[in-house]
Amino acid sequence: MWTTRRAALAATMLPMAAHAQAPSWPTRPVRFIVPYPPGGPTDIMGRIVAQAVQGPLGQPFVVENRAGANGIIGSEQVARAAPDGATFLVNASAHTIVPHLTRQMPFDVINDFLPVTNIAAVPLMVVVNPSLPVRSIAELIAYAKANPGRLAYASSSQGGAPHLAAELFKLMAGVDMTHVPYRGSGPAVQDMIAGTVQVMIDSMPSSAGAVRDGRLRALAVTTPARVPAFPDLPTVAEAGLPGYEIATWYGIWAPRGTPQPIVDRLQQATAAAVATPEVRARLDALGAQPVADTPAAFARFVRSEYERWGRLVHDASIRMD
């Protein structure tokens, strides 16, 4: 009888003991490393999530911009960070693109990180400096063909989705434009506004404000359907380049070895955040579609995107070295 009672008591105490011994997280400030300068779409997404989750999780979430080498410098910092829940990477689809463009990757984008969640999917938009005498995709193609090599197009980085989007545009439209890569969308957009470069296929969050106030002219979005944030803006496919379609996305990764309960809690907090009216309104204004999927679903998506972008890089013969 005593043995039975003791066993029953132990069985009831085990869950409480496990709960008591389970590490609480977070117990100190958490860093979101963004591998690009402030002001770009990845930075914007990182700050939206950081501001939204720090209240419910009870600790400050601080965005640190570690730009350089097309996102490699900041990403490597996270790959080498202690897997203790204090450091995470916020990056765009470039995370799965850049490895196909260089032989000098200091880490493995698949095996050195744990996917946490896909924050949101975001359309790209074709924007031009208002001084350029084009108001549609068809007119842009005609102008580029009449002035081969004279148009300069900006990108947020060598090998990012905006770069590949423009290369795909060139390939499908049969036009010649000169690539000018920047260290992030922020400085690229500023040079677009100044007229230093004339064309950009940019992530909607970084160009939307300049389009709304007339500093840039939007010609089309790159998704297969129009987006609610700019309902009058046609798709590239319907505006003059049938079959063209490309988009980007923004996710969170942890260093490999981070305990799964920490990964799960951050994913759950992010999912709860993007479901709030406040965050949803901010994302809607940027044309972003919230995802906040599970770590397992995001891991599968990252693998499929890695393979998809690899095929595009190969087909377009794009290299950084």
N, C-alpha and C positions, 0 to 999 in steps of 0.2 A: 504493500500500500504506500509506504513512504517513498519507494523508488518511483512509483507511478506519479505521486504528487510532485516529487522533485522534478521529474521529467516535464510534467505539465507546466510547472512554474518556469523552468528554463526556456520552454518553448515560447511562453508569453513574454519573457524578458529579452529574448534575442532581437526582435525587431527594434525595441527601444534602445538596446545597446548599440546596434548597428547605426541607428539614427544619431545617437549621441557621439559615436566615433566618426561619423561621416564628416568630412571637411566642409565647412560652410564656405560659400563663394558668392560674391567676392568679399574679401576682408580688407582690401586696400584698393587704391585707385587702379584703374585698368587703362591700358594704352591701346588705341586703334592706330596702327601704322598705315598711313596712306602714302604710297610710293610715288606721289606726284605733288606739284606745288599747290598751294591753296587756291581756291576759286574754281577749280575744274569739277566735272561731274562726279568723279570718284570722291573727291573731298566733300562735295555737297552731300552725297549719300552717306558717307561716314559720319558727318556731323549731325545729320537728321537722326540717324539711329543712336548715336552716342547720347544726344540730348534726350531722346525718348526713353532709353532704358536705364539711365543712371538713377532716376527717381525710384522706380520699382525695385531695382537691384541694390539700392542703398549705398552706392559708392560713385565717385566721379569717374566718368569715362572721358578720357582726354585724347583728342586727335593730334597726332604728330605727323607732320609732312616730312618724309625722307625721300626727296626726289633724286633722280639720277639714273643713267644707264637704262632708260626705257622701262623703269619700274623695278629693275633688278636689285638696286641697292637697298631699297626699303623692304622688298620681299625677302632678300637674304637675311636681313636683320631679324625678321620674324622666324625664318627657318632655323636660325641659330639660337633663338631665344629659349629660355627655360620654359618647359611645358607646364607652367604652374597657374595658368589662367590670368596672368598679368599682361600678356601681350597678344594681340591679334592683328591679322592683316585684313585690310579692306581694299579690294582691288577690283578691276573691271575684267571683261572678257580677255583683255590683253594678257592676263595671267596664263591663259591657255594658248595664246598666239605666239608670244615672243620666243618660247623654246624652239619653235620651228624655224626661226629666222637667224639663230646664232649657234655657233658651236662652243660658245664660252659661257654656258650656264653654270653658276657655282652651286646650284641646288637642283633637285628634282621636283618639279611643280606638282607631280602626282603623289610621290612617296614621302616628301618632306613636310607635308601639310595635312591637316585634318579639315575637310570641308565642314563648315558650320551651317550656313544657309545662304541661299540666293536672295538678296534683299529685294531686287526689282529688275524687271526687264524694261529697257528704255529704247525708244526709236532714235534713229539718227535723222538729222534733217540737212538738206543741201542748202547752204547759205552763201550769199555773195555780198561783196561790198556794194552799197547802193549806187556807186558811180559806174558800175559795170552795166553796159546797156543790154541787159537780158532780164526777162521777167518770167521765164518758164524753162523747164528742162530742155525742151526742143530748141529754144533760142540759145541756151548755154552750149548745147552740142554744136549747133551751127556756128556760133562764135568761135568755139575752140577749134573747129575744123578750118575755119577761115584764118585763124591766127595760131598755127601749130607751134607749141613750145613757149608761147608768150604769156599764157596764163600760169600763175603760181598758185598751187593749192596747199593749204596748211593742214597739218595733222597734230594731234596732241602728243604723239610720240611715234618713233619709228616702230612699226609693228603692232600698233594698237588698232582697234576696230575702225576708227576713222581713216587711218592710213589704208587698211585693206579695203574699206568701202570705196575709197576714191580710186584705188587700183582696179577694183572690179568694175567701177563705172567707166574708167578709161578703156578697159579691155572690151566691155560690151558695146560702148559707144564708138569705139575706134578713134579716140582723140588723144592728143599729146598735151599733157600739162606737167609742169615741173613741181616736184615734191619739195616742200619746206617743212621739215619736222621741228616741233617745239618740245620743250620740257613741260608738258601739260596743256590742257585746253585753255586755262586762264590767259597766259601770254599769247597763245595763238589767236584767241578771240580779240584781244586788244590790238594785235597787228592787223587782223581782218578789218576792224573798225577804222584803223588808221589808213588802210589802203595799201599797206606793205605787201600783203598777199590778197588775192581777189576771190578765192573760192575755198570752201571748206565743207566737208561732210562731217558734221559735228554731233556729239551726243546732245539731245534736246535740252537737258538741264543746264548746260553751260551756255547755250546760245539763245534760249527762249527769251530772256530778259532783253537782250539787245535787239531781237526781232520785234518784240512788242513795242519798244520805244523808238523803232525806226532806224537804229544804228546799223542794223544788218537787214538784208532782204532774204526771206525764206522762199525757196522755189518748190520744195517738195519734201515729203517724209519717205524714209526708205523701207517702211513696213508694208506688208501686203494690203493693209486696210488703212484708211485715214484714222487719225487719233483725235480723241475728244478735246484735247488741249488746243488744237488748231484745226477745227472741223472743216475750214475752207481750204486747207492746204492739201493739194492732191498728192498721191503717191508717185514715186519716180516712175513706176510701171505705167500708170495711167497718163502720166504727163509727157511721155516721149521715149521711154526705154522699157519696153515690155519684157517681163521676166526678171527684172532687177528686184532684189530683196535682200536686206541685211539689217541686223539690229545688234544691240549690245546689252550687257547685263552687269550687275555689281553684286559681289558676294563678300562673305567673311570667312576667313580661314584661321585655324589655330596651328601652332607648331605641333608636329607629330609627337605623340606621347602625352598630349594634354588629356587629363581624365575625361571620360565620356560624360559623366554627370555635369561637368562644367560646360562642355560643348552643348549638351542638351538644354541646360538652363539658359544659356545665351540665345540659342535658337528660339526657345519658347518666349523669352522676353522680347526678341525682335518681332516674332509673329504677333504677339499681343500689341506691340507698339504700332506696327503698320496697319493694324485693324482699327485704331482709334480715329475718330473723325479729324482730329488735328493733323496727325501725320498723313492720313489719307488725302486731306486737302492739299498738303504741301507736295505730295507725290503727283497728284492729279494736275497741279499747276505746272509741273515739270514734264508732263506727258509720260510719267513712269507708271508702270503697272506692277503693284506689289506681288511678291511671290512668297517669300519667307517659308520655303519648304523645309523638310526635315533634313538632318545631316546625311542620312542614307540616300534620299532622293537627290540632294545636291551633289553628292559624290558621283552618282550615276550620270547626272547632267554634265558635270565637269569633264568626266571621261569622254562623253560623246562629243562635247564641244572641242576638246583637245584634238580629237580625230577629225572633226569637220573642218576646223580652221587649218589643220595640217594639210588637208587636201587642197584648200583654196590657195595657201601659200605655195604649194608645189605647182598648181596649175598656172598661177600668175608669175611664177619664177621670181619671187621676192626674197631678197637676202639682206641682212644687215652687215655681214662680214664675209 
